[in-house]
Amino acid sequence: MMTDWLTKQTAAGVVHATPLDDGIVHEFTHDCPCGPAPQVVPGGVVLVHASLDGREHQEAT
């Protein structure tokens, strides 16, 4: 299973973390169809996009 991520800063203090090789194409917006979850970090917000394989839940533990 591929578990790599792409990060991209889209605005001051806003970074998107999107899964690579996922079953859908992710949009670098807060209203991406996957329903990204915001995580407040020092200096801004990271929007963690949901993957179809659930890798963000496995890697968080």
Secondary structure, 3 states (H helix, E strand, C coil): CCCCEEEEEEECCEEEEEECCCCCCCCCCCCCCCCCEEEEECCEEEEECCCCCCHHHHHCC
